Amino acid sequence: MTERTGRCLCGAVSFTLAAEPLAARICWCRDCQHLAGNGTLNILVPTEALNILGNLSEHTKTADSGNAVTRQFCTVCGTHLFGKSDTRPQFRVVRAGNLDNPSSIQPSTNIWADSAPVWACLDPAMERAGKAPAPPAPPPVAQ
């Protein structure tokens, strides 16, 4: 396992990931497009594997999936860093562009691809989900 670190644009919020991502997906939902002006590479991690230092502000909205999604931002620079869903508290979403080494992540799937603009560059070698993806398998239980 590789420990990963990251931060917001101004550095007021930093974080450490102490587990491998459960999924790495490029999201084309309209909410992600509003936040980034494009699709965004999001990684899904176990909640307990994410350690955050710094203050966050939050905005909660009902997503197209029907879930209440809370997005978390740096209170100083406004960088969108994390997300969490009311239906899956065991997972956190981390915006991979905020990692110190975003190239350490390899996405596997384009999700909400039906919402992608016509100019979007979707890698045909990657899996494609028109809407919400299937939830990831739970992590193995340590024995």
C-alpha positions as CSV (number, residue, x, y, z in Angstrom):
1,M,0.0,0.0,0.0
2,T,1.2,3.5,-0.9
3,E,0.4,6.3,1.5
4,R,-0.8,9.4,-0.5
5,T,-0.9,13.0,0.5
6,G,-2.6,16.0,-0.9
7,R,-3.7,19.6,-0.2
8,C,-5.9,22.4,-1.4
9,L,-4.7,25.2,-3.6
10,C,-3.6,27.5,-0.7
11,G,-2.3,24.7,1.6
12,A,-4.7,25.5,4.5
13,V,-6.1,21.9,4.2
14,S,-3.9,18.9,3.8
15,F,-4.8,15.2,3.9
16,T,-3.3,11.7,4.0
17,L,-4.8,8.6,2.5
18,A,-3.7,5.4,4.4
19,A,-5.4,2.9,2.0
20,E,-5.5,2.1,-1.6
21,P,-8.5,3.6,-3.5
22,L,-11.5,1.2,-3.8
23,A,-12.3,2.9,-7.2
24,A,-10.9,5.6,-9.4
25,R,-13.5,7.0,-11.8
26,I,-13.9,10.0,-14.1
27,C,-17.3,11.5,-13.3
28,W,-19.3,13.5,-15.9
29,C,-22.4,14.2,-13.8
30,R,-23.6,17.8,-14.1
31,D,-22.6,18.6,-10.5
32,C,-19.0,17.6,-11.1
33,Q,-19.0,19.6,-14.4
34,H,-20.3,22.7,-12.5
35,L,-17.5,22.3,-9.9
36,A,-14.7,21.7,-12.3
37,G,-15.9,22.8,-15.7
38,N,-15.1,19.3,-16.9
39,G,-15.2,15.7,-15.8
40,T,-13.3,15.0,-12.6
41,L,-11.2,12.1,-11.5
42,N,-12.6,11.0,-8.1
43,I,-11.2,8.2,-6.0
44,L,-13.3,6.3,-3.5
45,V,-11.6,5.5,-0.2
46,P,-12.7,4.0,3.1
47,T,-13.7,6.8,5.5
48,E,-11.4,5.7,8.2
49,A,-8.4,5.8,5.8
50,L,-8.7,9.6,5.2
51,N,-7.0,11.9,7.7
52,I,-7.8,15.6,7.2
53,L,-6.0,18.6,8.7
54,G,-7.6,22.0,8.4
55,N,-11.0,23.6,8.3
56,L,-13.7,22.6,5.7
57,S,-16.9,24.2,4.7
58,E,-19.8,22.1,3.3
59,H,-22.6,22.2,0.8
60,T,-25.2,19.4,0.6
61,K,-27.3,18.8,-2.4
62,T,-29.5,16.0,-3.7
63,A,-27.6,14.4,-6.6
64,D,-29.1,12.9,-9.7
65,S,-28.7,9.5,-8.0
66,G,-31.2,10.7,-5.4
67,N,-28.6,10.6,-2.6
68,A,-27.8,13.6,-0.4
69,V,-24.2,14.4,-1.3
70,T,-22.1,16.7,0.9
71,R,-19.2,18.3,-0.8
72,Q,-16.4,19.7,1.3
73,F,-14.2,22.8,0.5
74,C,-11.3,24.7,1.9
75,T,-12.6,27.7,3.9
76,V,-9.8,29.9,2.6
77,C,-9.4,29.2,-1.1
78,G,-12.6,27.3,-1.9
79,T,-10.9,24.3,-3.4
80,H,-13.3,21.3,-3.6
81,L,-11.6,18.4,-1.9
82,F,-14.0,15.7,-0.7
83,G,-17.5,14.3,-1.0
84,K,-19.6,12.0,1.0
85,S,-23.0,10.4,0.5
86,D,-25.7,10.0,3.1
87,T,-26.3,6.4,1.9
88,R,-22.7,5.3,2.0
89,P,-21.0,6.8,5.2
90,Q,-18.3,4.1,5.0
91,F,-16.8,5.8,1.9
92,R,-15.3,9.2,1.1
93,V,-14.7,10.7,-2.3
94,V,-11.4,12.5,-2.9
95,R,-10.7,14.8,-5.9
96,A,-7.6,13.2,-7.3
97,G,-6.3,16.5,-8.7
98,N,-5.6,17.6,-5.2
99,L,-3.2,14.7,-4.6
100,D,0.5,15.7,-4.4
101,N,1.0,13.0,-7.1
102,P,-2.2,12.7,-9.1
103,S,-0.4,10.5,-11.6
104,S,-0.3,7.7,-8.9
105,I,-4.0,7.1,-9.7
106,Q,-5.2,5.3,-12.8
107,P,-8.9,5.7,-13.6
108,S,-10.9,2.6,-14.7
109,T,-14.3,4.0,-15.6
110,N,-16.1,7.0,-17.0
111,I,-19.3,7.4,-15.0
112,W,-22.4,9.5,-15.7
113,A,-21.0,9.4,-19.3
114,D,-24.5,10.1,-20.7
115,S,-24.1,13.6,-19.2
116,A,-20.7,14.3,-20.8
117,P,-20.7,17.2,-23.3
118,V,-20.1,16.3,-27.0
119,W,-16.5,17.6,-26.8
120,A,-15.6,15.3,-23.9
121,C,-12.6,13.1,-24.5
122,L,-13.7,9.7,-23.2
123,D,-11.0,7.0,-23.5
124,P,-12.7,4.1,-25.4
125,A,-10.4,1.7,-23.6
126,M,-12.0,2.5,-20.2
127,E,-15.3,1.1,-18.9
128,R,-18.3,3.4,-19.4
129,A,-21.3,3.8,-17.2
130,G,-24.1,6.0,-18.6
131,K,-25.4,6.8,-15.1
132,A,-24.4,5.8,-11.6
133,P,-21.8,3.0,-11.3
134,A,-22.3,-0.1,-9.2
135,P,-21.1,0.3,-5.7
136,P,-17.6,-1.1,-5.0
137,A,-17.1,-4.4,-3.3
138,P,-16.4,-4.0,0.4
139,P,-12.7,-4.1,1.4
140,P,-11.4,-7.5,2.6
141,V,-11.7,-8.1,6.4
142,A,-8.3,-8.3,8.0
143,Q,-7.8,-11.5,10.0
